[in-house]
Amino acid sequence: MPSLGSKLHLLTREKNVSRVYTLARQYAAEALQPLIDDGRATSIDVATEAGDNGWLILIIDVTAPAGRELFKYPVRVS
């Protein structure tokens, strides 16, 4: 049975430091990998940027057979 979801919720108690940005990218990439595995996307790139105090922003660039789409997803950190 495939595992679904991400570990991003684990970051809510983490300090807003560079290590957390790395973890957020890794967690998002792991959670989105099934989209590539089943052919719904051909590539997914994940980047991070600083958000308002207590937030980081995931920037997710998805390339699919039908085109490319960019998503911004806020993640709460301490």
N, CA, C, O and CB atoms as a CASP TS submission, in Angstrom:
PFRMAT TS
TARGET T0000
AUTHOR 0000-0000-0000
METHOD Language model
MODEL 1
PARENT N/A
ATOM      1  N   MET     1       0.851  -1.171   0.000  1.00  0.00           N
ATOM      2  CA  MET     1       0.000   0.000   0.000  1.00  0.00           C
ATOM      3  C   MET     1       0.898   1.237   0.000  1.00  0.00           C
ATOM      4  O   MET     1       1.815   1.331   0.816  1.00  0.00           O
ATOM      5  CB  MET     1      -0.969  -0.003   1.226  1.00  0.00           C
ATOM      6  N   PRO     2       0.643   2.197  -0.915  1.00  0.00           N
ATOM      7  CA  PRO     2       1.495   3.386  -0.957  1.00  0.00           C
ATOM      8  C   PRO     2       1.232   4.288   0.240  1.00  0.00           C
ATOM      9  O   PRO     2       0.121   4.343   0.767  1.00  0.00           O
ATOM     10  CB  PRO     2       1.270   4.162  -2.259  1.00  0.00           C
ATOM     11  N   SER     3       2.264   4.983   0.651  1.00  0.00           N
ATOM     12  CA  SER     3       2.084   5.954   1.731  1.00  0.00           C
ATOM     13  C   SER     3       1.771   7.304   1.102  1.00  0.00           C
ATOM     14  O   SER     3       2.387   7.693   0.110  1.00  0.00           O
ATOM     15  CB  SER     3       3.356   6.037   2.649  1.00  0.00           C
ATOM     16  N   LEU     4       0.829   8.003   1.674  1.00  0.00           N
ATOM     17  CA  LEU     4       0.410   9.298   1.154  1.00  0.00           C
ATOM     18  C   LEU     4       0.627  10.367   2.203  1.00  0.00           C
ATOM     19  O   LEU     4       0.654  10.085   3.401  1.00  0.00           O
ATOM     20  CB  LEU     4      -1.062   9.265   0.716  1.00  0.00           C
ATOM     21  N   GLY     5       0.781  11.590   1.745  1.00  0.00           N
ATOM     22  CA  GLY     5       0.929  12.709   2.654  1.00  0.00           C
ATOM     23  C   GLY     5       2.378  13.130   2.785  1.00  0.00           C
ATOM     24  O   GLY     5       3.273  12.569   2.152  1.00  0.00           O
ATOM     25  N   SER     6       2.584  14.125   3.620  1.00  0.00           N
ATOM     26  CA  SER     6       3.938  14.648   3.800  1.00  0.00           C
ATOM     27  C   SER     6       4.266  14.740   5.283  1.00  0.00           C
ATOM     28  O   SER     6       3.413  14.549   6.150  1.00  0.00           O
ATOM     29  CB  SER     6       4.088  16.030   3.129  1.00  0.00           C
ATOM     30  N   LYS     7       5.511  15.035   5.535  1.00  0.00           N
ATOM     31  CA  LYS     7       5.981  15.226   6.904  1.00  0.00           C
ATOM     32  C   LYS     7       6.068  16.708   7.258  1.00  0.00           C
ATOM     33  O   LYS     7       6.652  17.056   8.284  1.00  0.00           O
ATOM     34  CB  LYS     7       7.344  14.561   7.093  1.00  0.00           C
ATOM     35  N   LEU     8       5.502  17.584   6.437  1.00  0.00           N
ATOM     36  CA  LEU     8       5.613  19.025   6.673  1.00  0.00           C
ATOM     37  C   LEU     8       5.059  19.437   8.032  1.00  0.00           C
ATOM     38  O   LEU     8       5.531  20.407   8.624  1.00  0.00           O
ATOM     39  CB  LEU     8       4.890  19.785   5.579  1.00  0.00           C
ATOM     40  N   HIS     9       4.062  18.708   8.531  1.00  0.00           N
ATOM     41  CA  HIS     9       3.494  19.040   9.837  1.00  0.00           C
ATOM     42  C   HIS     9       4.542  18.941  10.950  1.00  0.00           C
ATOM     43  O   HIS     9       4.385  19.554  12.005  1.00  0.00           O
ATOM     44  CB  HIS     9       2.313  18.117  10.147  1.00  0.00           C
ATOM     45  N   LEU    10       5.602  18.176  10.719  1.00  0.00           N
ATOM     46  CA  LEU    10       6.655  18.038  11.734  1.00  0.00           C
ATOM     47  C   LEU    10       7.457  19.325  11.914  1.00  0.00           C
ATOM     48  O   LEU    10       8.184  19.466  12.897  1.00  0.00           O
ATOM     49  CB  LEU    10       7.595  16.901  11.359  1.00  0.00           C
ATOM     50  N   LEU    11       7.335  20.258  10.983  1.00  0.00           N
ATOM     51  CA  LEU    11       8.132  21.483  11.038  1.00  0.00           C
ATOM     52  C   LEU    11       7.492  22.590  11.869  1.00  0.00           C
ATOM     53  O   LEU    11       8.134  23.610  12.123  1.00  0.00           O
ATOM     54  CB  LEU    11       8.372  21.987   9.649  1.00  0.00           C
ATOM     55  N   THR    12       6.251  22.416  12.294  1.00  0.00           N
ATOM     56  CA  THR    12       5.558  23.506  12.984  1.00  0.00           C
ATOM     57  C   THR    12       6.226  23.913  14.289  1.00  0.00           C
ATOM     58  O   THR    12       6.056  25.047  14.736  1.00  0.00           O
ATOM     59  CB  THR    12       4.138  23.109  13.258  1.00  0.00           C
ATOM     60  N   ARG    13       6.970  23.027  14.900  1.00  0.00           N
ATOM     61  CA  ARG    13       7.653  23.358  16.157  1.00  0.00           C
ATOM     62  C   ARG    13       9.137  23.637  15.968  1.00  0.00           C
ATOM     63  O   ARG    13       9.855  23.878  16.939  1.00  0.00           O
ATOM     64  CB  ARG    13       7.480  22.234  17.148  1.00  0.00           C
ATOM     65  N   GLU    14       9.598  23.604  14.724  1.00  0.00           N
ATOM     66  CA  GLU    14      11.012  23.844  14.437  1.00  0.00           C
ATOM     67  C   GLU    14      11.288  25.343  14.343  1.00  0.00           C
ATOM     68  O   GLU    14      10.421  26.125  13.952  1.00  0.00           O
ATOM     69  CB  GLU    14      11.429  23.138  13.129  1.00  0.00           C
ATOM     70  N   LYS    15      12.496  25.725  14.703  1.00  0.00           N
ATOM     71  CA  LYS    15      12.929  27.114  14.551  1.00  0.00           C
ATOM     72  C   LYS    15      13.082  27.424  13.065  1.00  0.00           C
ATOM     73  O   LYS    15      13.359  26.537  12.258  1.00  0.00           O
ATOM     74  CB  LYS    15      14.268  27.373  15.312  1.00  0.00           C
ATOM     75  N   ASN    16      12.899  28.684  12.722  1.00  0.00           N
ATOM     76  CA  ASN    16      12.998  29.132  11.341  1.00  0.00           C
ATOM     77  C   ASN    16      14.471  29.339  10.981  1.00  0.00           C
ATOM     78  O   ASN    16      14.954  30.471  10.942  1.00  0.00           O
ATOM     79  CB  ASN    16      12.186  30.439  11.123  1.00  0.00           C
ATOM     80  N   VAL    17      15.178  28.238  10.718  1.00  0.00           N
ATOM     81  CA  VAL    17      16.603  28.273  10.373  1.00  0.00           C
ATOM     82  C   VAL    17      16.809  27.535   9.047  1.00  0.00           C
ATOM     83  O   VAL    17      15.900  26.863   8.561  1.00  0.00           O
ATOM     84  CB  VAL    17      17.478  27.632  11.511  1.00  0.00           C
ATOM     85  N   SER    18      17.998  27.661   8.469  1.00  0.00           N
ATOM     86  CA  SER    18      18.247  27.106   7.131  1.00  0.00           C
ATOM     87  C   SER    18      18.015  25.594   7.065  1.00  0.00           C
ATOM     88  O   SER    18      17.580  25.088   6.030  1.00  0.00           O
ATOM     89  CB  SER    18      19.670  27.418   6.702  1.00  0.00           C
ATOM     90  N   ARG    19      18.292  24.878   8.131  1.00  0.00           N
ATOM     91  CA  ARG    19      18.074  23.426   8.151  1.00  0.00           C
ATOM     92  C   ARG    19      16.603  23.091   7.896  1.00  0.00           C
ATOM     93  O   ARG    19      16.296  22.094   7.242  1.00  0.00           O
ATOM     94  CB  ARG    19      18.526  22.832   9.503  1.00  0.00           C
ATOM     95  N   VAL    20      15.710  23.912   8.405  1.00  0.00           N
ATOM     96  CA  VAL    20      14.277  23.675   8.231  1.00  0.00           C
ATOM     97  C   VAL    20      13.878  23.849   6.762  1.00  0.00           C
ATOM     98  O   VAL    20      13.004  23.137   6.267  1.00  0.00           O
ATOM     99  CB  VAL    20      13.458  24.633   9.126  1.00  0.00           C
ATOM    100  N   TYR    21      14.511  24.781   6.078  1.00  0.00           N
ATOM    101  CA  TYR    21      14.223  24.975   4.655  1.00  0.00           C
ATOM    102  C   TYR    21      14.629  23.728   3.863  1.00  0.00           C
ATOM    103  O   TYR    21      13.921  23.311   2.947  1.00  0.00           O
ATOM    104  CB  TYR    21      14.964  26.229   4.112  1.00  0.00           C
ATOM    105  N   THR    22      15.759  23.146   4.219  1.00  0.00           N
ATOM    106  CA  THR    22      16.217  21.915   3.570  1.00  0.00           C
ATOM    107  C   THR    22      15.242  20.775   3.842  1.00  0.00           C
ATOM    108  O   THR    22      14.876  20.035   2.929  1.00  0.00           O
ATOM    109  CB  THR    22      17.631  21.536   4.059  1.00  0.00           C
ATOM    110  N   LEU    23      14.823  20.633   5.099  1.00  0.00           N
ATOM    111  CA  LEU    23      13.857  19.583   5.447  1.00  0.00           C
ATOM    112  C   LEU    23      12.539  19.781   4.703  1.00  0.00           C
ATOM    113  O   LEU    23      11.954  18.814   4.214  1.00  0.00           O
ATOM    114  CB  LEU    23      13.605  19.566   6.966  1.00  0.00           C
ATOM    115  N   ALA    24      12.073  21.010   4.613  1.00  0.00           N
ATOM    116  CA  ALA    24      10.813  21.286   3.917  1.00  0.00           C
ATOM    117  C   ALA    24      10.903  20.869   2.454  1.00  0.00           C
ATOM    118  O   ALA    24       9.971  20.261   1.927  1.00  0.00           O
ATOM    119  CB  ALA    24      10.454  22.779   4.021  1.00  0.00           C
ATOM    120  N   ARG    25      12.012  21.189   1.793  1.00  0.00           N
ATOM    121  CA  ARG    25      12.199  20.773   0.397  1.00  0.00           C
ATOM    122  C   ARG    25      12.193  19.249   0.280  1.00  0.00           C
ATOM    123  O   ARG    25      11.561  18.692  -0.618  1.00  0.00           O
ATOM    124  CB  ARG    25      13.518  21.342  -0.165  1.00  0.00           C
ATOM    125  N   GLN    26      12.899  18.581   1.191  1.00  0.00           N
ATOM    126  CA  GLN    26      12.960  17.116   1.155  1.00  0.00           C
ATOM    127  C   GLN    26      11.591  16.493   1.399  1.00  0.00           C
ATOM    128  O   GLN    26      11.180  15.588   0.673  1.00  0.00           O
ATOM    129  CB  GLN    26      13.956  16.599   2.192  1.00  0.00           C
ATOM    130  N   TYR    27      10.887  16.973   2.418  1.00  0.00           N
ATOM    131  CA  TYR    27       9.570  16.422   2.742  1.00  0.00           C
ATOM    132  C   TYR    27       8.590  16.610   1.582  1.00  0.00           C
ATOM    133  O   TYR    27       7.834  15.697   1.250  1.00  0.00           O
ATOM    134  CB  TYR    27       9.015  17.082   4.012  1.00  0.00           C
ATOM    135  N   ALA    28       8.605  17.794   0.970  1.00  0.00           N
ATOM    136  CA  ALA    28       7.699  18.056  -0.150  1.00  0.00           C
ATOM    137  C   ALA    28       8.045  17.166  -1.342  1.00  0.00           C
ATOM    138  O   ALA    28       7.154  16.597  -1.973  1.00  0.00           O
ATOM    139  CB  ALA    28       7.759  19.541  -0.559  1.00  0.00           C
ATOM    140  N   ALA    29       9.324  17.046  -1.649  1.00  0.00           N
ATOM    141  CA  ALA    29       9.745  16.207  -2.781  1.00  0.00           C
ATOM    142  C   ALA    29       9.334  14.752  -2.563  1.00  0.00           C
ATOM    143  O   ALA    29       8.865  14.094  -3.492  1.00  0.00           O
ATOM    144  CB  ALA    29      11.271  16.301  -2.984  1.00  0.00           C
ATOM    145  N   GLU    30       9.508  14.248  -1.345  1.00  0.00           N
ATOM    146  CA  GLU    30       9.101  12.873  -1.029  1.00  0.00           C
ATOM    147  C   GLU    30       7.593  12.691  -1.217  1.00  0.00           C
ATOM    148  O   GLU    30       7.146  11.688  -1.775  1.00  0.00           O
ATOM    149  CB  GLU    30       9.502  12.512   0.417  1.00  0.00           C
ATOM    150  N   ALA    31       6.818  13.662  -0.749  1.00  0.00           N
ATOM    151  CA  ALA    31       5.359  13.554  -0.825  1.00  0.00           C
ATOM    152  C   ALA    31       4.859  13.638  -2.264  1.00  0.00           C
ATOM    153  O   ALA    31       3.835  13.044  -2.601  1.00  0.00           O
ATOM    154  CB  ALA    31       4.707  14.648   0.014  1.00  0.00           C
ATOM    155  N   LEU    32       5.576  14.370  -3.113  1.00  0.00           N
ATOM    156  CA  LEU    32       5.145  14.561  -4.494  1.00  0.00           C
ATOM    157  C   LEU    32       5.696  13.509  -5.459  1.00  0.00           C
ATOM    158  O   LEU    32       5.245  13.431  -6.601  1.00  0.00           O
ATOM    159  CB  LEU    32       5.556  15.925  -4.960  1.00  0.00           C
ATOM    160  N   GLN    33       6.642  12.718  -5.029  1.00  0.00           N
ATOM    161  CA  GLN    33       7.260  11.697  -5.890  1.00  0.00           C
ATOM    162  C   GLN    33       6.243  10.749  -6.540  1.00  0.00           C
ATOM    163  O   GLN    33       6.439  10.367  -7.694  1.00  0.00           O
ATOM    164  CB  GLN    33       8.249  10.886  -5.082  1.00  0.00           C
ATOM    165  N   PRO    34       5.168  10.356  -5.847  1.00  0.00           N
ATOM    166  CA  PRO    34       4.181   9.480  -6.504  1.00  0.00           C
ATOM    167  C   PRO    34       3.576  10.081  -7.777  1.00  0.00           C
ATOM    168  O   PRO    34       3.150   9.332  -8.656  1.00  0.00           O
ATOM    169  CB  PRO    34       3.068   9.157  -5.535  1.00  0.00           C
ATOM    170  N   LEU    35       3.528  11.408  -7.899  1.00  0.00           N
ATOM    171  CA  LEU    35       3.018  12.030  -9.125  1.00  0.00           C
ATOM    172  C   LEU    35       3.922  11.721 -10.317  1.00  0.00           C
ATOM    173  O   LEU    35       3.448  11.546 -11.439  1.00  0.00           O
ATOM    174  CB  LEU    35       2.892  13.550  -8.941  1.00  0.00           C
ATOM    175  N   ILE    36       5.220  11.655 -10.062  1.00  0.00           N
ATOM    176  CA  ILE    36       6.174  11.291 -11.116  1.00  0.00           C
ATOM    177  C   ILE    36       6.107   9.788 -11.379  1.00  0.00           C
ATOM    178  O   ILE    36       6.095   9.346 -12.528  1.00  0.00           O
ATOM    179  CB  ILE    36       7.620  11.709 -10.723  1.00  0.00           C
ATOM    180  N   ASP    37       6.063   9.015 -10.301  1.00  0.00           N
ATOM    181  CA  ASP    37       6.057   7.551 -10.423  1.00  0.00           C
ATOM    182  C   ASP    37       4.884   7.031 -11.251  1.00  0.00           C
ATOM    183  O   ASP    37       5.028   6.069 -12.006  1.00  0.00           O
ATOM    184  CB  ASP    37       6.020   6.920  -9.045  1.00  0.00           C
ATOM    185  N   ASP    38       3.717   7.673 -11.105  1.00  0.00           N
ATOM    186  CA  ASP    38       2.550   7.188 -11.862  1.00  0.00           C
ATOM    187  C   ASP    38       2.313   7.958 -13.163  1.00  0.00           C
ATOM    188  O   ASP    38       1.292   7.761 -13.822  1.00  0.00           O
ATOM    189  CB  ASP    38       1.308   7.276 -10.998  1.00  0.00           C
ATOM    190  N   GLY    39       3.250   8.833 -13.535  1.00  0.00           N
ATOM    191  CA  GLY    39       3.188   9.498 -14.830  1.00  0.00           C
ATOM    192  C   GLY    39       2.349  10.750 -14.908  1.00  0.00           C
ATOM    193  O   GLY    39       2.200  11.318 -15.990  1.00  0.00           O
ATOM    194  N   ARG    40       1.794  11.204 -13.791  1.00  0.00           N
ATOM    195  CA  ARG    40       0.995  12.434 -13.834  1.00  0.00           C
ATOM    196  C   ARG    40       1.863  13.673 -13.958  1.00  0.00           C
ATOM    197  O   ARG    40       1.379  14.724 -14.377  1.00  0.00           O
ATOM    198  CB  ARG    40       0.130  12.543 -12.593  1.00  0.00           C
ATOM    199  N   ALA    41       3.147  13.568 -13.598  1.00  0.00           N
ATOM    200  CA  ALA    41       4.107  14.660 -13.766  1.00  0.00           C
ATOM    201  C   ALA    41       5.398  14.063 -14.313  1.00  0.00           C
ATOM    202  O   ALA    41       5.747  12.921 -14.013  1.00  0.00           O
ATOM    203  CB  ALA    41       4.362  15.423 -12.409  1.00  0.00           C
ATOM    204  N   THR    42       6.099  14.854 -15.119  1.00  0.00           N
ATOM    205  CA  THR    42       7.387  14.386 -15.631  1.00  0.00           C
ATOM    206  C   THR    42       8.539  14.879 -14.771  1.00  0.00           C
ATOM    207  O   THR    42       9.591  14.244 -14.711  1.00  0.00           O
ATOM    208  CB  THR    42       7.582  14.842 -17.071  1.00  0.00           C
ATOM    209  N   SER    43       8.341  16.016 -14.103  1.00  0.00           N
ATOM    210  CA  SER    43       9.345  16.499 -13.147  1.00  0.00           C
ATOM    211  C   SER    43       8.683  17.425 -12.144  1.00  0.00           C
ATOM    212  O   SER    43       7.669  18.063 -12.431  1.00  0.00           O
ATOM    213  CB  SER    43      10.508  17.230 -13.874  1.00  0.00           C
ATOM    214  N   ILE    44       9.280  17.484 -10.961  1.00  0.00           N
ATOM    215  CA  ILE    44       8.815  18.380  -9.903  1.00  0.00           C
ATOM    216  C   ILE    44      10.048  18.969  -9.242  1.00  0.00           C
ATOM    217  O   ILE    44      10.911  18.241  -8.751  1.00  0.00           O
ATOM    218  CB  ILE    44       7.903  17.632  -8.857  1.00  0.00           C
ATOM    219  N   ASP    45      10.123  20.300  -9.234  1.00  0.00           N
ATOM    220  CA  ASP    45      11.214  21.001  -8.569  1.00  0.00           C
ATOM    221  C   ASP    45      10.640  21.751  -7.378  1.00  0.00           C
ATOM    222  O   ASP    45       9.602  22.404  -7.485  1.00  0.00           O
ATOM    223  CB  ASP    45      11.948  21.973  -9.546  1.00  0.00           C
ATOM    224  N   VAL    46      11.321  21.653  -6.248  1.00  0.00           N
ATOM    225  CA  VAL    46      10.860  22.306  -5.025  1.00  0.00           C
ATOM    226  C   VAL    46      11.937  23.262  -4.538  1.00  0.00           C
ATOM    227  O   VAL    46      13.102  22.886  -4.409  1.00  0.00           O
ATOM    228  CB  VAL    46      10.512  21.260  -3.927  1.00  0.00           C
ATOM    229  N   ALA    47      11.541  24.498  -4.270  1.00  0.00           N
ATOM    230  CA  ALA    47      12.434  25.508  -3.701  1.00  0.00           C
ATOM    231  C   ALA    47      11.726  26.123  -2.500  1.00  0.00           C
ATOM    232  O   ALA    47      10.528  25.919  -2.307  1.00  0.00           O
ATOM    233  CB  ALA    47      12.822  26.608  -4.763  1.00  0.00           C
ATOM    234  N   THR    48      12.463  26.870  -1.704  1.00  0.00           N
ATOM    235  CA  THR    48      11.874  27.548  -0.546  1.00  0.00           C
ATOM    236  C   THR    48      12.280  29.008  -0.551  1.00  0.00           C
ATOM    237  O   THR    48      13.302  29.389  -1.121  1.00  0.00           O
ATOM    238  CB  THR    48      12.306  26.872   0.776  1.00  0.00           C
ATOM    239  N   GLU    49      11.455  29.814   0.096  1.00  0.00           N
ATOM    240  CA  GLU    49      11.789  31.214   0.327  1.00  0.00           C
ATOM    241  C   GLU    49      11.201  31.624   1.667  1.00  0.00           C
ATOM    242  O   GLU    49      10.269  31.000   2.173  1.00  0.00           O
ATOM    243  CB  GLU    49      11.259  32.128  -0.826  1.00  0.00           C
ATOM    244  N   ALA    50      11.758  32.671   2.222  1.00  0.00           N
ATOM    245  CA  ALA    50      11.269  33.169   3.507  1.00  0.00           C
ATOM    246  C   ALA    50       9.892  33.796   3.317  1.00  0.00           C
ATOM    247  O   ALA    50       9.646  34.520   2.352  1.00  0.00           O
ATOM    248  CB  ALA    50      12.260  34.197   4.120  1.00  0.00           C
ATOM    249  N   GLY    51       9.014  33.503   4.250  1.00  0.00           N
ATOM    250  CA  GLY    51       7.703  34.131   4.264  1.00  0.00           C
ATOM    251  C   GLY    51       7.655  35.148   5.390  1.00  0.00           C
ATOM    252  O   GLY    51       8.694  35.578   5.891  1.00  0.00           O
ATOM    253  N   ASP    52       6.465  35.527   5.782  1.00  0.00           N
ATOM    254  CA  ASP    52       6.311  36.400   6.942  1.00  0.00           C
ATOM    255  C   ASP    52       6.832  35.679   8.172  1.00  0.00           C
ATOM    256  O   ASP    52       7.100  34.479   8.126  1.00  0.00           O
ATOM    257  CB  ASP    52       4.831  36.823   7.137  1.00  0.00           C
ATOM    258  N   ASN    53       6.974  36.400   9.260  1.00  0.00           N
ATOM    259  CA  ASN    53       7.497  35.835  10.504  1.00  0.00           C
ATOM    260  C   ASN    53       6.741  34.559  10.870  1.00  0.00           C
ATOM    261  O   ASN    53       5.516  34.560  10.989  1.00  0.00           O
ATOM    262  CB  ASN    53       7.398  36.863  11.651  1.00  0.00           C
ATOM    263  N   GLY    54       7.493  33.472  11.044  1.00  0.00           N
ATOM    264  CA  GLY    54       6.886  32.201  11.411  1.00  0.00           C
ATOM    265  C   GLY    54       6.423  31.360  10.235  1.00  0.00           C
ATOM    266  O   GLY    54       5.751  30.347  10.429  1.00  0.00           O
ATOM    267  N   TRP    55       6.768  31.761   9.020  1.00  0.00           N
ATOM    268  CA  TRP    55       6.350  31.021   7.832  1.00  0.00           C
ATOM    269  C   TRP    55       7.504  30.877   6.849  1.00  0.00           C
ATOM    270  O   TRP    55       8.376  31.742   6.768  1.00  0.00           O
ATOM    271  CB  TRP    55       5.164  31.716   7.155  1.00  0.00           C
ATOM    272  N   LEU    56       7.497  29.783   6.109  1.00  0.00           N
ATOM    273  CA  LEU    56       8.342  29.660   4.929  1.00  0.00           C
ATOM    274  C   LEU    56       7.419  29.298   3.776  1.00  0.00           C
ATOM    275  O   LEU    56       6.332  28.760   3.985  1.00  0.00           O
ATOM    276  CB  LEU    56       9.488  28.585   5.127  1.00  0.00           C
ATOM    277  N   ILE    57       7.853  29.590   2.574  1.00  0.00           N
ATOM    278  CA  ILE    57       7.039  29.336   1.392  1.00  0.00           C
ATOM    279  C   ILE    57       7.718  28.270   0.541  1.00  0.00           C
ATOM    280  O   ILE    57       8.884  28.409   0.171  1.00  0.00           O
ATOM    281  CB  ILE    57       6.817  30.639   0.574  1.00  0.00           C
ATOM    282  N   LEU    58       6.989  27.217   0.238  1.00  0.00           N
ATOM    283  CA  LEU    58       7.454  26.216  -0.724  1.00  0.00           C
ATOM    284  C   LEU    58       7.034  26.678  -2.113  1.00  0.00           C
ATOM    285  O   LEU    58       5.875  27.033  -2.332  1.00  0.00           O
ATOM    286  CB  LEU    58       6.876  24.786  -0.399  1.00  0.00           C
ATOM    287  N   ILE    59       7.960  26.674  -3.033  1.00  0.00           N
ATOM    288  CA  ILE    59       7.668  26.995  -4.425  1.00  0.00           C
ATOM    289  C   ILE    59       7.833  25.693  -5.200  1.00  0.00           C
ATOM    290  O   ILE    59       8.934  25.155  -5.316  1.00  0.00           O
ATOM    291  CB  ILE    59       8.614  28.148  -4.988  1.00  0.00           C
ATOM    292  N   ILE    60       6.730  25.205  -5.722  1.00  0.00           N
ATOM    293  CA  ILE    60       6.701  23.885  -6.355  1.00  0.00           C
ATOM    294  C   ILE    60       6.395  24.059  -7.838  1.00  0.00           C
ATOM    295  O   ILE    60       5.331  24.551  -8.213  1.00  0.00           O
ATOM    296  CB  ILE    60       5.644  22.953  -5.674  1.00  0.00           C
ATOM    297  N   ASP    61       7.332  23.654  -8.663  1.00  0.00           N
ATOM    298  CA  ASP    61       7.223  23.764 -10.117  1.00  0.00           C
ATOM    299  C   ASP    61       6.982  22.362 -10.675  1.00  0.00           C
ATOM    300  O   ASP    61       7.867  21.507 -10.652  1.00  0.00           O
ATOM    301  CB  ASP    61       8.515  24.415 -10.745  1.00  0.00           C
ATOM    302  N   VAL    62       5.764  22.148 -11.177  1.00  0.00           N
ATOM    303  CA  VAL    62       5.366  20.830 -11.675  1.00  0.00           C
ATOM    304  C   VAL    62       5.297  20.866 -13.200  1.00  0.00           C
ATOM    305  O   VAL    62       4.599  21.694 -13.785  1.00  0.00           O
ATOM    306  CB  VAL    62       3.996  20.396 -11.072  1.00  0.00           C
ATOM    307  N   THR    63       6.029  19.959 -13.824  1.00  0.00           N
ATOM    308  CA  THR    63       5.938  19.782 -15.271  1.00  0.00           C
ATOM    309  C   THR    63       5.194  18.479 -15.519  1.00  0.00           C
ATOM    310  O   THR    63       5.613  17.406 -15.083  1.00  0.00           O
ATOM    311  CB  THR    63       7.363  19.772 -15.952  1.00  0.00           C
ATOM    312  N   ALA    64       4.077  18.603 -16.231  1.00  0.00           N
ATOM    313  CA  ALA    64       3.221  17.454 -16.531  1.00  0.00           C
ATOM    314  C   ALA    64       3.080  17.341 -18.044  1.00  0.00           C
ATOM    315  O   ALA    64       3.451  18.263 -18.769  1.00  0.00           O
ATOM    316  CB  ALA    64       1.818  17.593 -15.847  1.00  0.00           C
ATOM    317  N   PRO    65       2.552  16.230 -18.522  1.00  0.00           N
ATOM    318  CA  PRO    65       2.354  16.095 -19.966  1.00  0.00           C
ATOM    319  C   PRO    65       1.504  17.231 -20.558  1.00  0.00           C
ATOM    320  O   PRO    65       1.699  17.609 -21.713  1.00  0.00           O
ATOM    321  CB  PRO    65       1.699  14.758 -20.269  1.00  0.00           C
ATOM    322  N   ALA    66       0.578  17.766 -19.785  1.00  0.00           N
ATOM    323  CA  ALA    66      -0.305  18.825 -20.273  1.00  0.00           C
ATOM    324  C   ALA    66       0.290  20.223 -20.136  1.00  0.00           C
ATOM    325  O   ALA    66      -0.298  21.184 -20.632  1.00  0.00           O
ATOM    326  CB  ALA    66      -1.612  18.769 -19.538  1.00  0.00           C
ATOM    327  N   GLY    67       1.429  20.362 -19.482  1.00  0.00           N
ATOM    328  CA  GLY    67       2.026  21.682 -19.313  1.00  0.00           C
ATOM    329  C   GLY    67       2.727  21.822 -17.977  1.00  0.00           C
ATOM    330  O   GLY    67       2.998  20.846 -17.279  1.00  0.00           O
ATOM    331  N   ARG    68       3.007  23.061 -17.652  1.00  0.00           N
ATOM    332  CA  ARG    68       3.773  23.371 -16.447  1.00  0.00           C
ATOM    333  C   ARG    68       2.938  24.267 -15.537  1.00  0.00           C
ATOM    334  O   ARG    68       2.211  25.142 -16.007  1.00  0.00           O
ATOM    335  CB  ARG    68       5.125  24.054 -16.806  1.00  0.00           C
ATOM    336  N   GLU    69       3.053  24.039 -14.228  1.00  0.00           N
ATOM    337  CA  GLU    69       2.305  24.857 -13.268  1.00  0.00           C
ATOM    338  C   GLU    69       3.171  25.128 -12.047  1.00  0.00           C
ATOM    339  O   GLU    69       3.931  24.269 -11.601  1.00  0.00           O
ATOM    340  CB  GLU    69       0.983  24.158 -12.853  1.00  0.00           C
ATOM    341  N   LEU    70       3.042  26.336 -11.514  1.00  0.00           N
ATOM    342  CA  LEU    70       3.809  26.762 -10.349  1.00  0.00           C
ATOM    343  C   LEU    70       2.860  26.937  -9.168  1.00  0.00           C
ATOM    344  O   LEU    70       1.819  27.583  -9.287  1.00  0.00           O
ATOM    345  CB  LEU    70       4.585  28.081 -10.640  1.00  0.00           C
ATOM    346  N   PHE    71       3.227  26.359  -8.034  1.00  0.00           N
ATOM    347  CA  PHE    71       2.427  26.456  -6.815  1.00  0.00           C
ATOM    348  C   PHE    71       3.264  27.098  -5.723  1.00  0.00           C
ATOM    349  O   PHE    71       4.470  26.868  -5.643  1.00  0.00           O
ATOM    350  CB  PHE    71       1.915  25.060  -6.367  1.00  0.00           C
ATOM    351  N   LYS    72       2.628  27.900  -4.885  1.00  0.00           N
ATOM    352  CA  LYS    72       3.271  28.429  -3.680  1.00  0.00           C
ATOM    353  C   LYS    72       2.464  27.935  -2.492  1.00  0.00           C
ATOM    354  O   LYS    72       1.248  28.116  -2.428  1.00  0.00           O
ATOM    355  CB  LYS    72       3.359  30.007  -3.702  1.00  0.00           C
ATOM    356  N   TYR    73       3.165  27.307  -1.550  1.00  0.00           N
ATOM    357  CA  TYR    73       2.499  26.678  -0.415  1.00  0.00           C
ATOM    358  C   TYR    73       3.152  27.153   0.876  1.00  0.00           C
ATOM    359  O   TYR    73       4.330  26.877   1.105  1.00  0.00           O
ATOM    360  CB  TYR    73       2.555  25.132  -0.524  1.00  0.00           C
ATOM    361  N   PRO    74       2.405  27.870   1.733  1.00  0.00           N
ATOM    362  CA  PRO    74       2.985  28.345   2.998  1.00  0.00           C
ATOM    363  C   PRO    74       3.082  27.217   4.029  1.00  0.00           C
ATOM    364  O   PRO    74       2.195  26.370   4.129  1.00  0.00           O
ATOM    365  CB  PRO    74       2.146  29.501   3.566  1.00  0.00           C
ATOM    366  N   VAL    75       4.171  27.226   4.786  1.00  0.00           N
ATOM    367  CA  VAL    75       4.403  26.233   5.837  1.00  0.00           C
ATOM    368  C   VAL    75       4.733  26.977   7.118  1.00  0.00           C
ATOM    369  O   VAL    75       5.637  27.813   7.137  1.00  0.00           O
ATOM    370  CB  VAL    75       5.552  25.237   5.450  1.00  0.00           C
ATOM    371  N   ARG    76       4.010  26.683   8.187  1.00  0.00           N
ATOM    372  CA  ARG    76       4.250  27.347   9.469  1.00  0.00           C
ATOM    373  C   ARG    76       5.455  26.731  10.159  1.00  0.00           C
ATOM    374  O   ARG    76       5.574  25.510  10.259  1.00  0.00           O
ATOM    375  CB  ARG    76       3.008  27.253  10.376  1.00  0.00           C
ATOM    376  N   VAL    77       6.350  27.594  10.634  1.00  0.00           N
ATOM    377  CA  VAL    77       7.490  27.191  11.457  1.00  0.00           C
ATOM    378  C   VAL    77       7.540  28.142  12.644  1.00  0.00           C
ATOM    379  O   VAL    77       6.913  29.201  12.618  1.00  0.00           O
ATOM    380  CB  VAL    77       8.844  27.212  10.639  1.00  0.00           C
ATOM    381  N   SER    78       8.277  27.775  13.677  1.00  0.00           N
ATOM    382  CA  SER    78       8.328  28.628  14.877  1.00  0.00           C
ATOM    383  C   SER    78       9.222  29.819  14.683  1.00  0.00           C
ATOM    384  O   SER    78       9.373  30.632  15.595  1.00  0.00           O
ATOM    385  CB  SER    78       8.802  27.837  16.071  1.00  0.00           C
TER
END
